Amino acid sequence: MNIALETLKARGFFAQCTDEQALSDKMDKGPITFYVGCDPTGPSLHIGHMVPFFALRHLRKFGHHGIALIGGGTARIGDPSGKTEMRKMITYEQIDDNVKHIQAQLDKFIGFDGETAFSDNNKHWLADLNYIDFLRDIGSCFSVNKMLTFEAYKQRLERGLSFIEFNYQLLQAYDFYMLHQRHNCVLQIGGDDQWGNITAGVDLIRRKLGGTEELNAEHQVFGLTFPLITRSDGKKMGKTEKGAIFLDESLTSVFDFFQYWRNVADPDVEKFFKLFTFLELDEISKICSGDINAAKERLAYEVTSIIHGKEKADSALAGAKAAFSGEGDKTQMPTVEIEKSSVEAGIGVLNLFVQAGLCASNGEARRLIQGKGASLNGEVLENPTQVINLSNLDKDGELVLKAGKKKFARVVLK
């Protein structure tokens, strides 16, 4: 088998392929062009979006050319795949703004050079489509009966599938058709929930451009999907109680990003190393065969370095060490400023935990303290009516608060 495909399989990027042997043979003959798409329905990608883009970098390393397709056109509709409800509609202006943000994030991660890796936007060919001509030329190639057999549509039919969403598969198939003609793209990769959309594109290209045996060979294209990444507890990877783990620092701080990986379940560590880092498999095996907490810390550091850069990963690591072992740089911990005058006058401990962002309400803070899950400067708090004043400051004139095992904040006075 082709070495690039072997690598994807060994690292967990392989669920289904339309014709694995033919794709392997084609890749053995020289570089191919492939694509992965994402819709700019928000201003930032989250870590779950990144699985196909990690695969893109692996394929690129072996000489293949990757296209990151940003769906400025399809985002106007919304993909029903993997969704239990219709996506919220956003304005075209919002979509265009999201495209710019996501383009920048992907450029930072991939490094677009215009040849071995570049981006495109399906708005270029979808925004001004003539609907009648599209139905006549493209819609005639689709069977509604077949479309309804795909899992994405079957799940949504139970709750209600809008006609606008039903069109999505035609548009994604048309994307593949256009990229094949524009860039000789022969492979689409994505999550396994995209299988129906991907195979629809393969079939559309065959119907529109095939015919003779020679044409069929020239225009043979492929689809390859990855397993949907879940945690060992069955929940979606990249989700927390607060929501998705975003790449944008204003939505998910670098420290919280680091801590997400530091706190993954033991059974997920090796799998996530393979998917979300570029360490060699032998090194991953060696790391994971040792102390599991050291392995988690290394995982957090590696992924944070890849997404946010080494300097910010160093800071997050130092902050984590300071919070949990007292060995690192306390200034790198999540920091909250509060008025010195309020501490001078005395501030209730419940209010302090709320102001620090560690609890959503006084009631939550009270329950935390009553359960002995809160601490101040390393001392467990037991009295929810306690008043904190300047006498409680540590030697640096600060307060270090901790809520549970994983949440903490450094409070400085201003």
C-alpha positions in Angstrom: 0.0 0.0 0.0 1.1 3.6 -0.6 3.2 4.9 2.3 1.0 8.0 2.8 -2.1 5.9 3.1 -0.3 3.5 5.5 0.6 6.5 7.6 -3.0 7.7 7.8 -4.1 4.2 8.8 -1.4 3.8 11.4 -2.4 7.1 13.0 -6.1 6.6 13.0 -7.1 8.7 10.0 -8.9 5.9 8.1 -12.5 4.7 8.1 -13.7 4.2 4.6 -12.4 4.7 1.0 -14.3 4.5 -2.2 -11.5 2.4 -3.9 -8.5 1.9 -1.7 -6.4 -0.1 -4.1 -6.9 2.2 -7.1 -6.2 5.3 -4.9 -3.0 3.7 -3.6 -1.9 2.9 -7.1 -2.5 6.5 -8.3 -0.6 7.9 -5.3 2.3 5.6 -6.1 2.6 7.2 -9.5 3.1 10.7 -8.3 1.6 13.6 -6.3 -2.2 14.0 -6.3 -4.3 17.0 -5.4 -6.9 16.5 -2.6 -9.2 18.7 -0.6 -10.9 19.0 2.7 -13.6 21.5 3.4 -15.0 23.4 6.3 -17.9 25.8 6.6 -17.3 29.2 8.2 -20.4 29.2 10.4 -18.5 30.8 13.2 -15.4 33.1 13.6 -13.1 30.3 14.6 -12.4 26.7 14.0 -12.5 24.4 17.1 -10.2 21.5 17.6 -12.7 19.0 16.3 -12.5 20.7 12.9 -8.8 20.1 12.8 -8.6 16.4 12.3 -8.7 16.5 8.5 -6.2 19.4 8.4 -3.7 17.3 10.5 -4.3 14.6 7.8 -3.7 17.2 5.1 -0.3 18.0 6.6 0.6 14.3 6.7 -0.3 13.9 3.0 1.5 17.0 2.1 4.7 15.7 3.8 4.6 12.8 1.3 4.5 15.2 -1.7 0.7 15.5 -2.3 -1.0 18.8 -2.8 -3.8 19.9 -0.4 -6.6 22.4 -0.9 -8.4 23.8 2.1 -11.9 24.7 0.8 -13.6 27.3 3.0 -17.4 27.1 2.4 -18.3 30.7 2.0 -21.1 29.5 -0.3 -22.3 26.4 1.5 -22.3 28.2 4.9 -25.3 30.1 3.6 -27.3 26.9 3.8 -25.7 24.7 6.5 -24.7 21.0 6.4 -27.2 18.7 8.1 -24.6 16.0 8.6 -24.1 15.1 12.2 -26.6 17.8 13.3 -29.9 17.2 15.2 -31.2 20.6 14.5 -31.0 23.1 11.6 -28.1 25.5 11.8 -28.8 29.1 12.8 -28.8 31.3 9.7 -26.2 34.1 9.8 -25.8 37.1 7.4 -23.6 37.0 4.3 -21.5 39.7 5.8 -20.9 37.5 8.9 -20.0 34.6 6.7 -17.5 36.7 4.7 -15.9 37.9 8.0 -15.7 34.4 9.3 -14.0 33.3 6.1 -11.2 35.8 6.7 -10.6 34.6 10.3 -10.6 30.9 9.3 -8.4 31.5 6.3 -5.8 33.1 8.7 -6.1 30.3 11.2 -5.6 27.6 8.5 -2.7 29.6 6.9 -1.0 29.7 10.3 -1.5 25.9 10.7 -0.8 24.7 7.2 1.4 27.4 5.6 -0.2 28.1 2.2 2.4 28.4 -0.5 0.0 28.5 -3.5 1.2 25.3 -4.9 1.5 22.4 -2.5 -1.1 23.9 -0.2 -3.6 26.6 -0.8 -7.2 27.6 0.0 -10.3 28.2 -2.1 -13.8 29.5 -1.4 -16.8 27.8 -2.9 -18.6 31.2 -2.9 -16.7 31.8 -6.1 -18.8 29.3 -8.0 -21.9 28.9 -5.8 -23.0 32.5 -5.0 -24.1 33.4 -8.5 -25.5 30.0 -9.7 -28.6 30.1 -11.8 -31.0 27.8 -9.8 -32.9 26.5 -12.9 -29.7 25.7 -14.8 -28.2 24.1 -11.7 -31.3 21.8 -11.2 -31.3 20.9 -14.9 -27.5 20.2 -15.1 -26.7 18.9 -11.6 -29.9 18.0 -9.9 -30.8 15.6 -12.7 -27.8 13.4 -11.6 -29.2 12.8 -8.2 -31.7 10.2 -6.9 -33.8 11.3 -4.0 -34.4 7.7 -3.0 -30.6 7.2 -2.8 -30.1 10.4 -0.9 -32.6 9.3 1.7 -30.6 6.2 2.5 -27.7 8.2 3.8 -27.5 8.3 7.6 -27.2 12.1 7.8 -30.7 12.5 6.2 -32.3 9.6 7.9 -31.4 11.0 11.3 -32.7 14.5 10.5 -36.0 13.2 8.9 -37.1 12.1 12.4 -36.8 15.7 13.7 -37.5 17.5 10.5 -35.3 18.2 7.5 -35.7 21.5 5.7 -35.6 21.7 1.9 -32.7 24.1 2.0 -30.6 21.5 3.9 -31.7 18.8 1.6 -29.9 20.7 -1.2 -26.6 20.6 0.7 -25.4 17.3 -0.7 -25.8 18.6 -4.3 -23.7 21.6 -3.4 -20.9 19.7 -1.8 -20.8 17.2 -4.7 -20.7 20.2 -7.0 -17.7 21.5 -5.0 -15.8 18.3 -5.8 -16.8 18.6 -9.4 -15.5 22.2 -9.7 -12.3 21.5 -7.8 -11.6 18.6 -10.1 -12.0 20.9 -13.1 -10.2 23.9 -11.6 -7.3 22.1 -9.9 -7.4 18.4 -11.1 -8.4 17.5 -7.5 -9.0 13.7 -7.3 -9.5 13.0 -3.6 -11.8 14.4 -1.0 -11.1 13.6 2.7 -13.3 14.3 5.7 -15.1 12.8 8.7 -17.1 9.7 8.4 -20.3 11.7 8.7 -19.4 13.2 5.3 -19.4 9.8 3.5 -22.7 10.4 1.7 -21.7 13.9 0.6 -18.3 12.7 -0.5 -19.5 9.7 -2.5 -22.2 11.9 -4.1 -19.3 14.0 -5.5 -17.4 11.0 -6.8 -20.6 9.8 -8.5 -21.4 13.3 -10.0 -17.9 13.5 -11.6 -18.3 10.1 -13.1 -21.7 11.0 -14.5 -20.6 14.3 -15.9 -17.1 13.6 -17.1 -17.0 9.9 -17.6 -18.2 7.8 -20.5 -15.5 6.0 -22.4 -13.0 3.8 -20.6 -10.3 6.4 -21.3 -12.4 9.2 -19.9 -13.3 7.1 -16.8 -9.7 6.5 -16.1 -8.8 10.2 -16.6 -11.5 11.4 -14.3 -11.5 8.7 -11.6 -11.7 10.4 -8.3 -11.9 9.1 -4.7 -13.3 9.7 -1.3 -11.6 8.8 2.0 -13.1 9.3 5.5 -11.8 9.2 9.1 -13.6 7.8 12.1 -15.5 10.4 14.0 -13.3 11.2 17.0 -14.9 10.6 20.3 -13.5 10.5 23.8 -13.4 7.2 25.7 -16.6 8.2 27.5 -18.4 8.3 24.2 -18.8 12.1 24.1 -17.6 14.4 21.3 -13.9 15.1 21.3 -13.1 18.8 21.8 -16.1 19.6 23.9 -16.2 20.7 27.6 -18.9 21.9 30.0 -18.1 25.4 28.7 -18.5 24.4 25.1 -16.1 23.8 22.2 -12.3 24.2 22.4 -11.6 26.9 19.9 -8.4 27.9 18.2 -9.1 31.6 18.7 -7.6 32.8 22.0 -10.4 35.2 22.7 -12.8 32.3 22.8 -10.6 29.7 24.5 -7.6 30.9 26.3 -4.2 29.3 25.6 -4.2 28.1 29.2 -7.6 26.5 29.0 -6.6 25.0 25.6 -3.5 23.5 27.3 -5.5 22.2 30.3 -8.1 20.5 28.0 -5.3 18.2 26.7 -3.7 17.8 30.1 -7.0 16.5 31.5 -8.0 14.0 28.8 -8.9 10.5 30.0 -6.0 8.0 30.3 -7.4 5.7 27.4 -7.4 8.7 25.0 -3.8 9.8 25.4 -2.1 7.6 22.8 -5.0 8.0 20.3 -4.8 11.8 20.6 -1.0 11.8 20.3 -1.4 10.0 16.9 -4.1 12.3 15.6 -3.1 15.7 17.0 0.8 15.7 17.0 3.4 14.9 14.4 5.7 12.9 16.7 6.8 9.6 15.3 4.8 6.5 16.3 7.8 4.9 18.1 8.3 8.0 20.2 4.5 8.2 21.0 4.6 4.5 22.1 7.6 5.2 24.4 6.0 8.3 25.9 2.7 6.5 26.6 4.4 3.5 28.1 5.7 5.6 30.9 4.1 7.8 33.6 0.6 8.7 32.3 0.6 12.2 33.9 3.9 13.0 32.2 2.4 11.7 28.9 -0.6 14.0 29.3 1.6 17.0 30.0 3.6 16.2 26.9 0.5 15.8 24.9 -0.8 19.2 26.1 2.5 20.9 25.3 2.8 19.4 21.8 -0.7 20.3 20.7 -0.5 23.8 22.2 2.8 24.3 20.5 1.4 23.3 17.1 -1.7 25.5 17.4 -0.4 28.5 19.4 3.4 28.3 19.1 6.2 27.2 21.4 6.3 30.5 23.4 2.7 30.3 24.4 3.0 26.6 25.1 5.9 27.3 27.4 3.8 29.9 29.3 0.9 27.6 29.6 3.1 24.8 30.9 4.7 27.2 33.4 1.3 28.3 34.6 0.1 24.8 35.1 3.2 23.8 37.1 2.7 26.9 39.3 -0.9 26.0 39.9 -0.6 22.3 40.6 2.9 21.9 42.0 4.1 25.4 42.9 7.2 24.9 40.8 6.4 27.1 37.7 5.9 30.8 37.0 2.8 32.0 38.9 2.5 35.0 36.5 1.6 32.5 33.7 -1.5 31.3 35.6 -5.0 32.6 34.5 -5.0 36.1 36.2 -7.9 38.3 37.3 -7.6 41.9 38.5 -9.8 43.2 41.3 -9.9 46.6 43.0 -7.6 46.8 46.0 -10.1 48.9 47.9 -12.6 46.0 47.8 -10.1 43.7 49.5 -9.1 46.4 52.0 -12.8 46.7 53.0 -13.2 42.9 53.0 -14.8 40.8 50.3 -16.9 37.8 50.9 -15.3 34.6 49.8 -18.3 33.6 47.7 -18.2 36.9 45.8 -14.5 36.5 45.3 -14.8 33.2 43.6 -17.6 34.6 41.4 -15.5 37.7 40.4 -12.5 35.4 39.7 -14.7 33.5 37.2 -14.3 30.2 39.0 -18.0 30.0 39.9 -21.1 31.2 38.1 -23.0 32.2 41.3 -22.7 32.6 45.0 -24.8 29.4 45.4 -22.3 27.4 43.3 -19.4 28.9 45.3 -21.1 28.0 48.6 -21.6 24.4 47.5 -18.0 24.2 46.4 -16.8 25.3 49.8 -19.2 23.1 51.7 -17.8 20.2 49.7 -14.3 21.2 50.6 -13.5 21.7 46.9 -12.2 25.3 47.2 -8.8 26.6 48.4 -7.1 29.9 49.0 -3.3 30.1 48.7 -3.2 26.3 49.2 -5.4 26.2 52.3 -8.8 24.4 52.0 -11.7 26.8 52.7 -14.4 25.6 55.1 -16.4 28.7 55.9 -18.7 30.1 53.1 -19.2 33.3 55.2 -15.5 34.0 55.5 -14.4 37.6 54.5 -11.1 37.9 52.7 -9.0 41.0 53.3 -5.4 42.1 52.9 -4.2 39.8 55.7 -5.0 36.9 53.4 -2.6 38.0 50.6 0.5 35.7 50.0 4.1 37.0 50.1 3.6 38.4 46.6 0.6 40.4 47.6 -1.7 38.1 45.6 -4.4 35.4 46.1 -4.4 32.0 44.4 -7.8 30.5 44.3 -8.6 26.9 43.3 -12.0 25.3 42.5 -12.0 21.6 42.3 -8.9 19.8 40.9 -8.7 21.6 37.5 -9.8 25.3 37.9 -7.8 28.0 39.5 -7.1 31.7 39.2 -4.4 34.2 40.3 -6.0 37.3 41.8 -3.9 40.5 41.7 -4.9 43.9 43.1 -5.1 47.0 41.1 
